[in-house]
């Protein structure tokens, strides 16, 4: 065409953007083939496809603006108390520890506060643990402002985008620990978040529920008494305490929300509505619910003593969590 200068498009930037997605997909497929044709001889391909389908919805939800996902973040940054960049390279250490600390409490809230469990419970819906489980995430995290727990770090002086970037790196680390075929890693167990530690986190056994919330490390689990090692005497059962057997990504994405809405409709008082929203999953106003604490109290198995930083802690003293789910 006359007068029009055609230029060749450089595809490299686009390929670089898609590289993490291709890497994850390749690793998921490779693991599936290894498990299908290896010693195990089986792999749930339909569950894998369901997880990948759910990852698409999760990625789409990432388009929701930060001011909705992390309300108050930009106000906090405008009124920040410090300038961490003045610390030089130490600011990265402070950011890492800050994200570790707030992730621990945010993740713990994801199990012990029903509002947050509505989204996070989706990640625990798989009845297997493999690399595809990593991308089985909820679609309502940002809508429900689940990132609000990181606002204190913004108030300290870290830009919201920088906080989310650091969180993303930590979540990227967690990709490889969503497997059940990597053995215990000896001396790093109880220090780093390993496949063994994360197997415990994804277990639905009452001995294991509500443990090992750390991002990259087990520092705060050990400090706050929620670290649990994997026991050879207690084989892990994955998924929810009341497992879901469906491959419908929409059913998995909204099942916890539907259960919450049902309870809210049946609530007979403002107090009941409040506790349904912000109390532990499984709570019932009659007192006969299925919180983790109640399930452990009703268990006929002997209390299991676990070691937390050299201290013994009985499981029936553990905090409430998503026992009913």
N, C-alpha and C positions, 0 to 999 in steps of 0.2 A: 504494500500500500504506500502510495506516495506521501512523503512528508512525515511518516511515522517511523520512529526508530525503535526497533525491537531489541530488548536486552534479555540476555539469558539470566533466569532466576537462579540465585545461589541457594541450593537446598540444604546446605550444611546447618544453618541455624535451626531449621525445622527438625532435622534429623537429631540434632543434639537435644532438642526439647523432648523428643519422643524416646530418647535412649533409655531413660530409667524404666519407662513402661515396657519397652521391648525386652529389657534385661529381666524384669520381673516375670513377664509372660514366658520367656525362654526358660527361666529357672523353674517355674511352676510345671511346665510341660516336661522338662527333663526329669524332675522329681517323679512326676506321674508315671513316666515310662520306666524309670528305675524301680519304682515300687510294684508296678504292674508285672513287669517281666523279670524282676529280681527274686530274691528269696521269699518275699511276702506273697507275691502272686496275685495281688488284688489292689485295686485303687478305685475310689468312687469318682468317676469322671463327671457324673451329673452334678455332684456336690461342687466339684471344681468349677464347672461352667456356671453354676449358681453364684459362687463367690465372685467370679469374674464379672458376671452381670451386675452384682451388687456394687462392685468397685466403680462401675460406670456411673451409677447414681450418686455414689459418694464423691466422685470427682466433679460431677455436675454441681453438687451442693457447694463445692469450693468456690463457685462464682458469687456466692452470697457475700456481700461486703463485710470487711472486718469490723466495722462499727456495730454491726448486728451480732456477729459471732462473738465479739469481745467488747460488750458495751462499756463505755466509760474509758476505753483505752486511750483515745486521742486526747480527751480532757486530761487524763492522768499524765500523758507525755508532755502536754503544754505546761503542767504544773509539777514537772519532775523535780525530785529533791536533790539529785546529784547528776554529775556528768561522768559516767563510767569510763568514757574514752580517755579521760585524763589519767587513768591507771595503766594505760598502755595494754600490753599483752595480758595483764592480770584481769582485765575486763572480760576476757573470754572465759577465764576460770570462774569468775563471779557469775557470768551468764550461764555457764554449764551447771554450776551448783544450784543456781536459782531455778533453772528449768527442771532439774532433777527433783528439787524439793517440792515445787508446785505441781509437777506432774504426779508425784507420789500422792499428794493429797487430792488432786483432781481425779486421779484414777481410783483412789479409795472411795471418793464420793460417788464415782461412777458405779460402784458396787453397793454402796450403803445408803444412797439417797435416790429414791425412785425416779425423781425428775431426770437425773443423769443416766440412770439405768435404762430408761426408755431407749436411748440411743446406743449406749455401750453394750447392752444385752445382745444386740444384733451380732456383735463380734464374737460372742460366746455361743452362738446358736449351732455351730458346726459340731457334729458328733465325731469328727476326726480332727487330728491336728496335723496340718501340713502347710506348705508354703502358700497355698491358695487361701488358707484361713487368714493370712495377714491382710488381704485386701477385702475380706468380708466385713465391711464397715457400715454403720448406720447412715441414713440420709438426712437426719434431723439435727446433727451436732451443732451446726452453725445457727439454724433457726432457733434452737433452744438455748443459745448463748452459752454453750458448754466451755468456751474458752475464757470465760470471765475470770476463772481462777488465776489467770496469768497477769491480770491487771496490776497486782502489787509489784511485779517485776518491771512493768512499764513505769510505774510511779517512781521507782528507783532510778530511772533514767534510760532504760533500753527501749528503743523504738519498737512498736508493735510488730512490724514486719521482721525485725531482727529476732524478736522472741519466737515468732512462728517459724522462722528459718531454722533456728537452733532446735526447736521442737521437732521439726521435720527431719533433721539429721538424726536425732535420737530415735524417731520412729523408723527411719531407714535402717538403723542398727538392728531394730527388733525383727526385721524381715527374716533373717537366718535362724532365729531362735524358735520359730513356729514349726518345729519338726519333732517327731517322736523317735527318730532313728539315730540321732547323734547322742552318744553316751554321756555320762557325767564327765565333767572336765577337771576333776581333781581339785587342786589347790585354789582355783578361781571360783569354785562353788561357794556361795555365800558372800562373794565380793562383787562379781559381775552378774548381770542378768543373763543366764545361760539357757540353752534349750531345756535342761533338766528343771531349772527354776521356773521356766515359763510353762512347762508341762503341768507343774503343780498349779500354776495360776489358772490354767484352762480346765482343770479337773472339776468334776461335779461331785466327787466323793465328799462326804461331809467332813472327812479328816483334812481335806485340802482346801475347801471353799474359802474365799476371801483371804488369800495369801499372795505374797510376792508381787507387789504393785509397782516396783521400780521400773525406771525407763532403761537406763544403761547399767546402773549399779543396784546393789542390794543395800546400800548404805542406810537409807531411811527405813527400810523394812526391818533391818536389824535394830536400828535405834528405837523404833516405835513398836516393836514386838509382833510384826506380821510376817517375818521370814519363816518359811517352812521348807525343809529339804525334801527331796523325793525319796520315798521309802520303798525298799525292795519288797517289803511285806504287804504293801498296799498298792496293787496295780491300779493305774489311773483309768478312770472312765471320763471321757470328754463330753462336752456339751453342757446343756442346762440341766438343773436338777430334775425338772420335768421336761424331758427332751422333746424337740420338735422333729418330725419326720416329714419334711416337705422340701421340695426343690423350687418352690415359687418365691422368687426374690421379693415380690411385693408383700406376700404374707410374712416373710421373715423381717422385712424392713419395718412393718407397721404392727406386728403382733403385740409387742410390749405397749405400744401406744393405745391399741384397742383395749387391752386389759386395764390400763390406767383409766381410760374414759369410762369403761363399764363400772369400775369401782367408784369413780366420782359421781356418776349418775345415781348410784345406790346409797351414797353417803347420806346420813341422817343428821349431820351437824357440821358446822363450820370447822370445828376441831378435826372431825374425821376427814374432811376434805383436805385440810392442811397436812395431816399426817400421811394421807395417801400420796400427796404430792412430794413431800420432803422427808418423810419417814423412811424406814428400811423397806425394801421390797418384801412382800409377803405379810406385811402387817395387817391385822384384822382388829376392828374395834372390840370384838368379843374376847380378844385375848387368846384365841386358838389359831393363830396364823402360822405361816411357814417361813418366818425369818430364819436366818442362819442360826441365831441363838436358840430359837425354839426347836428347830430340827435337831440341834445337838443335844438339847435338854431331853428330848424325847427318844434319842438314840439309845438302844440297848447295848451298844458296843461300849467297852470300857474307855474312859477318857484317855486320849492319846497325849502323852507328854512330848513336847517338841522343844528343841533348843533354839534360843534366840540370844545371840551374842553371849553364850555361856550360861544363860538363865533358863530355867524350866518354866513353861507356860502351858496350862491345860487348855485344850481346844474349846471347852465349853465356856471359857472366859473370853472368847473371841468376840469382836463386834458383830452387830447384825449386818446382814448382807442379803443378796438376792436368792434366798433359799427357796422362795416360791416359784422361781422362774426356771 
